[in-house]
Each structure stands twice: as C-alpha cells, then as structure tokens.
Amino acid sequence: AGCAHQPCPPEVQSAFLTVHARDERALGSIHLALVRHLARVWLDMQARAAAASGTPLHVMQFPAALRVTHRHMQDVLSSAPRPWNMRQVLNELAWGSTVLEPAAGHDQGVGALFWRLFELVQLRLCCFEGCHVATVGRCQDQDEEQW
C-alpha cells in the first residue's frame, strides 16, 4: 500500500495556523496527544492479539496502529468546531472514541507498566513544560479560552 500523500483540508489548515499564531506550542501539544492515542491503540491491539491467539504482535504490525491514529486525527481535526478550543481538541485527540475497547487483560503485565510510565512522562511534560494537553485535573488548568 505504501504512503499516500493526503493534503490537509483548507479549513483544518486555517484553524491550525490561527492556533499556532497565538501559541507556538500548539503543534507539540497536538503531537503529544496523538502519541498518547497511538500508545493506547498499540496496547489495545497487543492485548486483543494475546487474547485471541496467545501470540504477541510484532513491530511489523505497528503500521496498522499508525493508520488508526492517522484516521482518528483526520476525523477529529475535520469535525472540531472553529475556532478550535484546544483543550477540547487535545482531549479528543488523546482520548477519542476511535480507540478499541480494552480487551481482557489490558491492565496487566508489561503493557500496563509501559502505559503508566508513558502517563508519568506526559504528566511531567504538561506540568513542567507548560503544554496544553488536557490531563483532566492533574495539572493546574491552562487557559480555557479558545486559542
């Protein structure tokens, strides 16, 4: 299948440029939210594979998780009301409904340990670097106004 260039819709590009003009950290915050989503998708895929066949996934299956996250990003950014409320956009990007429901055993083992470590890193970035990733009350609330 390979990579296919998919241009950014003009309305999404305009919304992003408006946000970026007000805060240069916007792209980094969006990236962090998407990495969080990607980690959830990958862990869910691993848990489902282990539950279905007892065989763990391997790195060659990671592009499927990337495709799910890319589609999720397109859906969220295309449907977000303008102007973007970054707290809502970032929360939807990180925690949106496109992640598969957790499979049995999702909270056990190395996957859970990885996820907790990932959350601690993200929490540290949010609280100490001042990014705007929504962490639902874990850090002091950032400015709620629309960027």
KENU-899461 format. One record per atom (N, C-alpha, C): x, y, z; residue number from 0; residue in one letter. Coordinates in nm, 3 decimals. Example, Ala and Ser with C-alpha at 12.3 -4.5 7.8 and 13.67 -1.06 7.14 Angstrom:
! residues 2
[rec [1.319 -0.569 0.780] 0 "A"],
[rec [1.230 -0.450 0.780] 0 "A"],
[rec [1.320 -0.330 0.780] 0 "A"],
[rec [1.285 -0.225 0.708] 1 "S"],
[rec [1.367 -0.106 0.714] 1 "S"],
[rec [1.290 0.003 0.787] 1 "S"],
This chain:
! residues 147
[rec [0.083 -0.118 0.000] 0 "A"],
[rec [0.000 0.000 0.000] 0 "A"],
[rec [0.087 0.125 0.000] 0 "A"],
[rec [0.189 0.131 0.084] 1 "G"],
[rec [0.279 0.245 0.084] 1 "G"],
[rec [0.215 0.371 0.139] 1 "G"],
[rec [0.290 0.478 0.136] 2 "C"],
[rec [0.242 0.607 0.185] 2 "C"],
[rec [0.171 0.680 0.074] 2 "C"],
[rec [0.061 0.739 0.106] 3 "A"],
[rec [-0.012 0.820 0.010] 3 "A"],
[rec [-0.027 0.959 0.069] 3 "A"],
[rec [0.012 1.058 -0.008] 4 "H"],
[rec [0.001 1.195 0.039] 4 "H"],
[rec [-0.147 1.234 0.043] 4 "H"],
[rec [-0.191 1.277 0.159] 5 "Q"],
[rec [-0.329 1.321 0.175] 5 "Q"],
[rec [-0.324 1.467 0.220] 5 "Q"],
[rec [-0.360 1.559 0.131] 6 "P"],
[rec [-0.349 1.701 0.167] 6 "P"],
[rec [-0.441 1.737 0.283] 6 "P"],
[rec [-0.395 1.833 0.360] 7 "C"],
[rec [-0.473 1.882 0.472] 7 "C"],
[rec [-0.586 1.969 0.418] 7 "C"],
[rec [-0.710 1.946 0.462] 8 "P"],
[rec [-0.820 2.031 0.416] 8 "P"],
[rec [-0.794 2.178 0.453] 8 "P"],
[rec [-0.830 2.271 0.367] 9 "P"],
[rec [-0.802 2.413 0.392] 9 "P"],
[rec [-0.858 2.465 0.526] 9 "P"],
[rec [-0.977 2.417 0.564] 10 "E"],
[rec [-1.035 2.464 0.690] 10 "E"],
[rec [-0.957 2.416 0.812] 10 "E"],
[rec [-0.898 2.296 0.803] 11 "V"],
[rec [-0.815 2.245 0.912] 11 "V"],
[rec [-0.684 2.323 0.916] 11 "V"],
[rec [-0.625 2.346 0.800] 12 "Q"],
[rec [-0.501 2.422 0.794] 12 "Q"],
[rec [-0.522 2.563 0.849] 12 "Q"],
[rec [-0.631 2.626 0.814] 13 "S"],
[rec [-0.661 2.761 0.863] 13 "S"],
[rec [-0.679 2.762 1.015] 13 "S"],
[rec [-0.752 2.662 1.068] 14 "A"],
[rec [-0.773 2.654 1.213] 14 "A"],
[rec [-0.640 2.633 1.285] 14 "A"],
[rec [-0.553 2.546 1.229] 15 "F"],
[rec [-0.424 2.523 1.292] 15 "F"],
[rec [-0.338 2.649 1.288] 15 "F"],
[rec [-0.333 2.717 1.175] 16 "L"],
[rec [-0.250 2.837 1.164] 16 "L"],
[rec [-0.297 2.946 1.260] 16 "L"],
[rec [-0.426 2.956 1.282] 17 "T"],
[rec [-0.480 3.051 1.379] 17 "T"],
[rec [-0.432 3.017 1.519] 17 "T"],
[rec [-0.439 2.889 1.554] 18 "V"],
[rec [-0.394 2.843 1.686] 18 "V"],
[rec [-0.243 2.865 1.700] 18 "V"],
[rec [-0.168 2.827 1.598] 19 "H"],
[rec [-0.022 2.837 1.603] 19 "H"],
[rec [0.023 2.982 1.614] 19 "H"],
[rec [-0.050 3.074 1.553] 20 "A"],
[rec [-0.013 3.216 1.561] 20 "A"],
[rec [-0.026 3.268 1.704] 20 "A"],
[rec [-0.115 3.209 1.782] 21 "R"],
[rec [-0.134 3.250 1.921] 21 "R"],
[rec [-0.044 3.177 2.019] 21 "R"],
[rec [-0.004 3.056 1.983] 22 "D"],
[rec [0.082 2.978 2.072] 22 "D"],
[rec [0.166 2.882 1.989] 22 "D"],
[rec [0.295 2.901 1.989] 23 "E"],
[rec [0.385 2.819 1.908] 23 "E"],
[rec [0.395 2.676 1.957] 23 "E"],
[rec [0.342 2.647 2.076] 24 "R"],
[rec [0.347 2.510 2.130] 24 "R"],
[rec [0.234 2.423 2.078] 24 "R"],
[rec [0.147 2.478 1.996] 25 "A"],
[rec [0.029 2.404 1.950] 25 "A"],
[rec [0.065 2.273 1.880] 25 "A"],
[rec [0.160 2.278 1.789] 26 "L"],
[rec [0.196 2.156 1.716] 26 "L"],
[rec [0.252 2.050 1.811] 26 "L"],
[rec [0.337 2.091 1.904] 27 "G"],
[rec [0.391 1.997 2.002] 27 "G"],
[rec [0.282 1.936 2.088] 27 "G"],
[rec [0.183 2.015 2.126] 28 "S"],
[rec [0.072 1.964 2.206] 28 "S"],
[rec [-0.012 1.865 2.128] 28 "S"],
[rec [-0.037 1.895 2.001] 29 "I"],
[rec [-0.113 1.804 1.915] 29 "I"],
[rec [-0.035 1.674 1.899] 29 "I"],
[rec [0.094 1.684 1.876] 30 "H"],
[rec [0.179 1.565 1.860] 30 "H"],
[rec [0.173 1.479 1.986] 30 "H"],
[rec [0.186 1.539 2.101] 31 "L"],
[rec [0.183 1.464 2.226] 31 "L"],
[rec [0.049 1.393 2.245] 31 "L"],
[rec [-0.061 1.461 2.214] 32 "A"],
[rec [-0.193 1.398 2.226] 32 "A"],
[rec [-0.205 1.278 2.131] 32 "A"],
[rec [-0.151 1.293 2.010] 33 "L"],
[rec [-0.157 1.182 1.913] 33 "L"],
[rec [-0.067 1.065 1.953] 33 "L"],
[rec [0.047 1.093 2.013] 34 "V"],
[rec [0.133 0.985 2.062] 34 "V"],
[rec [0.062 0.909 2.173] 34 "V"],
[rec [-0.010 0.982 2.259] 35 "R"],
[rec [-0.086 0.916 2.364] 35 "R"],
[rec [-0.193 0.825 2.302] 35 "R"],
[rec [-0.262 0.873 2.202] 36 "H"],
[rec [-0.363 0.791 2.134] 36 "H"],
[rec [-0.299 0.669 2.069] 36 "H"],
[rec [-0.186 0.690 2.001] 37 "L"],
[rec [-0.115 0.580 1.936] 37 "L"],
[rec [-0.074 0.474 2.037] 37 "L"],
[rec [-0.025 0.516 2.152] 38 "A"],
[rec [0.014 0.419 2.256] 38 "A"],
[rec [-0.106 0.337 2.301] 38 "A"],
[rec [-0.221 0.402 2.318] 39 "R"],
[rec [-0.341 0.329 2.357] 39 "R"],
[rec [-0.384 0.229 2.250] 39 "R"],
[rec [-0.380 0.273 2.124] 40 "V"],
[rec [-0.419 0.183 2.014] 40 "V"],
[rec [-0.326 0.061 2.011] 40 "V"],
[rec [-0.196 0.084 2.020] 41 "W"],
[rec [-0.099 -0.026 2.014] 41 "W"],
[rec [-0.118 -0.122 2.130] 41 "W"],
[rec [-0.136 -0.071 2.250] 42 "L"],
[rec [-0.157 -0.158 2.366] 42 "L"],
[rec [-0.286 -0.238 2.351] 42 "L"],
[rec [-0.391 -0.173 2.301] 43 "D"],
[rec [-0.516 -0.245 2.279] 43 "D"],
[rec [-0.500 -0.355 2.175] 43 "D"],
[rec [-0.427 -0.324 2.068] 44 "M"],
[rec [-0.403 -0.425 1.964] 44 "M"],
[rec [-0.324 -0.543 2.022] 44 "M"],
[rec [-0.223 -0.515 2.104] 45 "Q"],
[rec [-0.145 -0.622 2.165] 45 "Q"],
[rec [-0.231 -0.709 2.255] 45 "Q"],
[rec [-0.314 -0.645 2.338] 46 "A"],
[rec [-0.399 -0.721 2.429] 46 "A"],
[rec [-0.499 -0.808 2.352] 46 "A"],
[rec [-0.555 -0.754 2.245] 47 "R"],
[rec [-0.651 -0.831 2.165] 47 "R"],
[rec [-0.584 -0.950 2.096] 47 "R"],
[rec [-0.463 -0.928 2.045] 48 "A"],
[rec [-0.391 -1.038 1.979] 48 "A"],
[rec [-0.359 -1.147 2.080] 48 "A"],
[rec [-0.315 -1.107 2.199] 49 "A"],
[rec [-0.282 -1.206 2.302] 49 "A"],
[rec [-0.406 -1.282 2.346] 49 "A"],
[rec [-0.519 -1.212 2.357] 50 "A"],
[rec [-0.643 -1.278 2.399] 50 "A"],
[rec [-0.697 -1.370 2.290] 50 "A"],
[rec [-0.681 -1.331 2.164] 51 "A"],
[rec [-0.736 -1.410 2.054] 51 "A"],
[rec [-0.651 -1.532 2.020] 51 "A"],
[rec [-0.520 -1.514 2.018] 52 "S"],
[rec [-0.436 -1.624 1.971] 52 "S"],
[rec [-0.323 -1.662 2.068] 52 "S"],
[rec [-0.307 -1.582 2.170] 53 "G"],
[rec [-0.197 -1.607 2.263] 53 "G"],
[rec [-0.062 -1.568 2.206] 53 "G"],
[rec [-0.062 -1.509 2.086] 54 "T"],
[rec [0.062 -1.469 2.021] 54 "T"],
[rec [0.075 -1.318 2.025] 54 "T"],
[rec [0.187 -1.266 2.072] 55 "P"],
[rec [0.202 -1.120 2.076] 55 "P"],
[rec [0.221 -1.062 1.936] 55 "P"],
[rec [0.189 -0.936 1.922] 56 "L"],
[rec [0.214 -0.866 1.796] 56 "L"],
[rec [0.364 -0.841 1.782] 56 "L"],
[rec [0.406 -0.815 1.661] 57 "H"],
[rec [0.546 -0.779 1.638] 57 "H"],
[rec [0.549 -0.642 1.571] 57 "H"],
[rec [0.664 -0.582 1.566] 58 "V"],
[rec [0.679 -0.444 1.519] 58 "V"],
[rec [0.629 -0.426 1.375] 58 "V"],
[rec [0.630 -0.529 1.296] 59 "M"],
[rec [0.583 -0.517 1.158] 59 "M"],
[rec [0.433 -0.490 1.150] 59 "M"],
[rec [0.361 -0.509 1.259] 60 "Q"],
[rec [0.218 -0.481 1.262] 60 "Q"],
[rec [0.188 -0.340 1.314] 60 "Q"],
[rec [0.291 -0.266 1.352] 61 "F"],
[rec [0.274 -0.131 1.405] 61 "F"],
[rec [0.210 -0.033 1.306] 61 "F"],
[rec [0.237 -0.045 1.175] 62 "P"],
[rec [0.172 0.048 1.081] 62 "P"],
[rec [0.019 0.047 1.088] 62 "P"],
[rec [-0.040 -0.064 1.129] 63 "A"],
[rec [-0.186 -0.066 1.145] 63 "A"],
[rec [-0.229 0.031 1.255] 63 "A"],
[rec [-0.152 0.038 1.364] 64 "A"],
[rec [-0.182 0.133 1.472] 64 "A"],
[rec [-0.162 0.276 1.424] 64 "A"],
[rec [-0.060 0.298 1.342] 65 "L"],
[rec [-0.039 0.431 1.285] 65 "L"],
[rec [-0.156 0.474 1.197] 65 "L"],
[rec [-0.208 0.381 1.117] 66 "R"],
[rec [-0.321 0.413 1.028] 66 "R"],
[rec [-0.446 0.449 1.110] 66 "R"],
[rec [-0.472 0.374 1.217] 67 "V"],
[rec [-0.588 0.404 1.303] 67 "V"],
[rec [-0.573 0.543 1.363] 67 "V"],
[rec [-0.453 0.575 1.411] 68 "T"],
[rec [-0.431 0.706 1.473] 68 "T"],
[rec [-0.439 0.818 1.370] 68 "T"],
[rec [-0.386 0.795 1.251] 69 "H"],
[rec [-0.393 0.897 1.145] 69 "H"],
[rec [-0.538 0.925 1.108] 69 "H"],
[rec [-0.617 0.821 1.093] 70 "R"],
[rec [-0.759 0.839 1.060] 70 "R"],
[rec [-0.831 0.914 1.173] 70 "R"],
[rec [-0.798 0.880 1.295] 71 "H"],
[rec [-0.856 0.947 1.412] 71 "H"],
[rec [-0.822 1.096 1.409] 71 "H"],
[rec [-0.697 1.129 1.380] 72 "M"],
[rec [-0.656 1.270 1.373] 72 "M"],
[rec [-0.736 1.343 1.265] 72 "M"],
[rec [-0.749 1.282 1.149] 73 "Q"],
[rec [-0.826 1.344 1.041] 73 "Q"],
[rec [-0.970 1.370 1.083] 73 "Q"],
[rec [-1.031 1.271 1.146] 74 "D"],
[rec [-1.171 1.285 1.189] 74 "D"],
[rec [-1.188 1.395 1.292] 74 "D"],
[rec [-1.101 1.397 1.393] 75 "V"],
[rec [-1.113 1.497 1.500] 75 "V"],
[rec [-1.089 1.637 1.446] 75 "V"],
[rec [-0.981 1.656 1.372] 76 "L"],
[rec [-0.948 1.791 1.326] 76 "L"],
[rec [-1.046 1.842 1.222] 76 "L"],
[rec [-1.103 1.753 1.142] 77 "S"],
[rec [-1.202 1.795 1.042] 77 "S"],
[rec [-1.337 1.830 1.103] 77 "S"],
[rec [-1.369 1.767 1.215] 78 "S"],
[rec [-1.502 1.789 1.274] 78 "S"],
[rec [-1.502 1.888 1.391] 78 "S"],
[rec [-1.384 1.930 1.439] 79 "A"],
[rec [-1.378 2.023 1.552] 79 "A"],
[rec [-1.436 2.158 1.512] 79 "A"],
[rec [-1.524 2.214 1.597] 80 "P"],
[rec [-1.579 2.345 1.565] 80 "P"],
[rec [-1.470 2.452 1.563] 80 "P"],
[rec [-1.490 2.551 1.474] 81 "R"],
[rec [-1.395 2.662 1.463] 81 "R"],
[rec [-1.448 2.780 1.542] 81 "R"],
[rec [-1.365 2.862 1.605] 82 "P"],
[rec [-1.223 2.838 1.625] 82 "P"],
[rec [-1.204 2.723 1.723] 82 "P"],
[rec [-1.091 2.657 1.713] 83 "W"],
[rec [-1.065 2.542 1.798] 83 "W"],
[rec [-1.054 2.583 1.944] 83 "W"],
[rec [-1.119 2.507 2.029] 84 "N"],
[rec [-1.092 2.512 2.173] 84 "N"],
[rec [-0.988 2.403 2.195] 84 "N"],
[rec [-0.865 2.444 2.217] 85 "M"],
[rec [-0.755 2.346 2.219] 85 "M"],
[rec [-0.769 2.242 2.329] 85 "M"],
[rec [-0.824 2.279 2.442] 86 "R"],
[rec [-0.843 2.178 2.548] 86 "R"],
[rec [-0.934 2.067 2.497] 86 "R"],
[rec [-1.042 2.103 2.430] 87 "Q"],
[rec [-1.134 2.002 2.376] 87 "Q"],
[rec [-1.071 1.922 2.263] 87 "Q"],
[rec [-1.002 1.991 2.173] 88 "V"],
[rec [-0.939 1.922 2.059] 88 "V"],
[rec [-0.834 1.824 2.109] 88 "V"],
[rec [-0.748 1.869 2.201] 89 "L"],
[rec [-0.642 1.781 2.251] 89 "L"],
[rec [-0.698 1.664 2.330] 89 "L"],
[rec [-0.803 1.689 2.407] 90 "N"],
[rec [-0.866 1.580 2.482] 90 "N"],
[rec [-0.924 1.476 2.386] 90 "N"],
[rec [-0.988 1.522 2.282] 91 "E"],
[rec [-1.046 1.428 2.184] 91 "E"],
[rec [-0.937 1.353 2.108] 91 "E"],
[rec [-0.828 1.423 2.074] 92 "L"],
[rec [-0.717 1.356 2.005] 92 "L"],
[rec [-0.655 1.247 2.092] 92 "L"],
[rec [-0.636 1.276 2.220] 93 "A"],
[rec [-0.569 1.181 2.310] 93 "A"],
[rec [-0.662 1.069 2.354] 93 "A"],
[rec [-0.788 1.100 2.380] 94 "W"],
[rec [-0.877 1.003 2.444] 94 "W"],
[rec [-0.998 0.968 2.359] 94 "W"],
[rec [-1.001 1.006 2.234] 95 "G"],
[rec [-1.118 0.988 2.149] 95 "G"],
[rec [-1.170 0.846 2.141] 95 "G"],
[rec [-1.288 0.836 2.088] 96 "S"],
[rec [-1.362 0.710 2.088] 96 "S"],
[rec [-1.314 0.610 1.983] 96 "S"],
[rec [-1.218 0.646 1.898] 97 "T"],
[rec [-1.176 0.551 1.794] 97 "T"],
[rec [-1.084 0.442 1.848] 97 "T"],
[rec [-1.037 0.458 1.970] 98 "V"],
[rec [-0.954 0.352 2.028] 98 "V"],
[rec [-1.045 0.235 2.059] 98 "V"],
[rec [-1.000 0.116 2.028] 99 "L"],
[rec [-1.079 -0.004 2.054] 99 "L"],
[rec [-1.105 -0.018 2.203] 99 "L"],
[rec [-1.215 -0.079 2.237] 100 "E"],
[rec [-1.242 -0.106 2.378] 100 "E"],
[rec [-1.133 -0.198 2.433] 100 "E"],
[rec [-1.090 -0.173 2.557] 101 "P"],
[rec [-0.983 -0.258 2.612] 101 "P"],
[rec [-1.021 -0.405 2.614] 101 "P"],
[rec [-0.928 -0.486 2.576] 102 "A"],
[rec [-0.950 -0.630 2.580] 102 "A"],
[rec [-0.922 -0.682 2.720] 102 "A"],
[rec [-0.966 -0.802 2.746] 103 "A"],
[rec [-0.938 -0.864 2.876] 103 "A"],
[rec [-0.788 -0.872 2.896] 103 "A"],
[rec [-0.744 -0.842 3.017] 104 "G"],
[rec [-0.602 -0.848 3.047] 104 "G"],
[rec [-0.526 -0.723 3.009] 104 "G"],
[rec [-0.595 -0.619 2.963] 105 "H"],
[rec [-0.530 -0.497 2.918] 105 "H"],
[rec [-0.450 -0.430 3.029] 105 "H"],
[rec [-0.496 -0.438 3.152] 106 "D"],
[rec [-0.430 -0.370 3.262] 106 "D"],
[rec [-0.327 -0.456 3.332] 106 "D"],
[rec [-0.281 -0.560 3.269] 107 "Q"],
[rec [-0.186 -0.649 3.333] 107 "Q"],
[rec [-0.053 -0.649 3.258] 107 "Q"],
[rec [0.052 -0.681 3.328] 108 "G"],
[rec [0.179 -0.709 3.264] 108 "G"],
[rec [0.257 -0.588 3.218] 108 "G"],
[rec [0.347 -0.612 3.123] 109 "V"],
[rec [0.439 -0.511 3.073] 109 "V"],
[rec [0.365 -0.396 3.007] 109 "V"],
[rec [0.256 -0.424 2.938] 110 "G"],
[rec [0.179 -0.317 2.873] 110 "G"],
[rec [0.130 -0.214 2.972] 110 "G"],
[rec [0.080 -0.258 3.086] 111 "A"],
[rec [0.034 -0.166 3.188] 111 "A"],
[rec [0.150 -0.085 3.246] 111 "A"],
[rec [0.263 -0.149 3.263] 112 "L"],
[rec [0.381 -0.079 3.313] 112 "L"],
[rec [0.425 0.029 3.214] 112 "L"],
[rec [0.429 -0.007 3.086] 113 "F"],
[rec [0.463 0.090 2.982] 113 "F"],
[rec [0.366 0.206 2.985] 113 "F"],
[rec [0.236 0.178 2.994] 114 "W"],
[rec [0.135 0.283 2.992] 114 "W"],
[rec [0.150 0.377 3.111] 114 "W"],
[rec [0.178 0.324 3.229] 115 "R"],
[rec [0.197 0.409 3.347] 115 "R"],
[rec [0.320 0.498 3.330] 115 "R"],
[rec [0.429 0.442 3.277] 116 "L"],
[rec [0.548 0.520 3.252] 116 "L"],
[rec [0.518 0.631 3.151] 116 "L"],
[rec [0.447 0.599 3.045] 117 "F"],
[rec [0.410 0.697 2.944] 117 "F"],
[rec [0.328 0.809 3.006] 117 "F"],
[rec [0.231 0.776 3.093] 118 "E"],
[rec [0.150 0.879 3.158] 118 "E"],
[rec [0.235 0.969 3.246] 118 "E"],
[rec [0.332 0.913 3.317] 119 "L"],
[rec [0.419 0.994 3.402] 119 "L"],
[rec [0.502 1.092 3.319] 119 "L"],
[rec [0.553 1.046 3.205] 120 "V"],
[rec [0.630 1.135 3.117] 120 "V"],
[rec [0.540 1.246 3.065] 120 "V"],
[rec [0.421 1.211 3.021] 121 "Q"],
[rec [0.329 1.312 2.969] 121 "Q"],
[rec [0.289 1.410 3.078] 121 "Q"],
[rec [0.265 1.363 3.197] 122 "L"],
[rec [0.228 1.449 3.309] 122 "L"],
[rec [0.342 1.546 3.339] 122 "L"],
[rec [0.464 1.496 3.338] 123 "R"],
[rec [0.579 1.583 3.362] 123 "R"],
[rec [0.590 1.689 3.253] 123 "R"],
[rec [0.573 1.651 3.128] 124 "L"],
[rec [0.579 1.748 3.020] 124 "L"],
[rec [0.471 1.854 3.035] 124 "L"],
[rec [0.352 1.811 3.072] 125 "C"],
[rec [0.242 1.905 3.085] 125 "C"],
[rec [0.266 2.002 3.199] 125 "C"],
[rec [0.300 1.950 3.314] 126 "C"],
[rec [0.312 2.034 3.433] 126 "C"],
[rec [0.436 2.121 3.432] 126 "C"],
[rec [0.546 2.071 3.377] 127 "F"],
[rec [0.671 2.144 3.388] 127 "F"],
[rec [0.711 2.215 3.260] 127 "F"],
[rec [0.658 2.174 3.147] 128 "E"],
[rec [0.692 2.240 3.022] 128 "E"],
[rec [0.581 2.333 2.977] 128 "E"],
[rec [0.463 2.324 3.042] 129 "G"],
[rec [0.355 2.416 3.012] 129 "G"],
[rec [0.274 2.385 2.889] 129 "G"],
[rec [0.279 2.261 2.840] 130 "C"],
[rec [0.199 2.230 2.721] 130 "C"],
[rec [0.052 2.227 2.757] 130 "C"],
[rec [-0.030 2.223 2.657] 131 "H"],
[rec [-0.174 2.234 2.679] 131 "H"],
[rec [-0.248 2.102 2.663] 131 "H"],
[rec [-0.181 1.991 2.677] 132 "V"],
[rec [-0.250 1.862 2.667] 132 "V"],
[rec [-0.343 1.848 2.786] 132 "V"],
[rec [-0.467 1.816 2.758] 133 "A"],
[rec [-0.566 1.802 2.865] 133 "A"],
[rec [-0.532 1.681 2.951] 133 "A"],
[rec [-0.513 1.702 3.079] 134 "T"],
[rec [-0.483 1.592 3.169] 134 "T"],
[rec [-0.589 1.581 3.277] 134 "T"],
[rec [-0.703 1.638 3.253] 135 "V"],
[rec [-0.821 1.626 3.337] 135 "V"],
[rec [-0.788 1.643 3.485] 135 "V"],
[rec [-0.747 1.764 3.520] 136 "G"],
[rec [-0.730 1.800 3.659] 136 "G"],
[rec [-0.599 1.758 3.723] 136 "G"],
[rec [-0.509 1.696 3.651] 137 "R"],
[rec [-0.384 1.653 3.712] 137 "R"],
[rec [-0.284 1.768 3.724] 137 "R"],
[rec [-0.295 1.864 3.635] 138 "C"],
[rec [-0.208 1.982 3.639] 138 "C"],
[rec [-0.298 2.102 3.665] 138 "C"],
[rec [-0.236 2.213 3.699] 139 "Q"],
[rec [-0.315 2.334 3.709] 139 "Q"],
[rec [-0.379 2.358 3.574] 139 "Q"],
[rec [-0.505 2.398 3.575] 140 "D"],
[rec [-0.574 2.420 3.449] 140 "D"],
[rec [-0.506 2.530 3.369] 140 "D"],
[rec [-0.491 2.504 3.242] 141 "Q"],
[rec [-0.439 2.605 3.150] 141 "Q"],
[rec [-0.555 2.696 3.113] 141 "Q"],
[rec [-0.523 2.799 3.045] 142 "D"],
[rec [-0.622 2.895 3.000] 142 "D"],
[rec [-0.732 2.824 2.921] 142 "D"],
[rec [-0.857 2.842 2.960] 143 "E"],
[rec [-0.968 2.772 2.894] 143 "E"],
[rec [-1.017 2.843 2.769] 143 "E"],
[rec [-0.973 2.966 2.745] 144 "E"],
[rec [-1.024 3.037 2.629] 144 "E"],
[rec [-0.984 2.967 2.501] 144 "E"],
[rec [-1.057 2.997 2.396] 145 "Q"],
[rec [-1.023 2.939 2.267] 145 "Q"],
[rec [-0.899 3.009 2.215] 145 "Q"],
[rec [-0.805 2.931 2.164] 146 "W"],
[rec [-0.681 2.991 2.114] 146 "W"],
[rec [-0.707 3.061 1.985] 146 "W"],
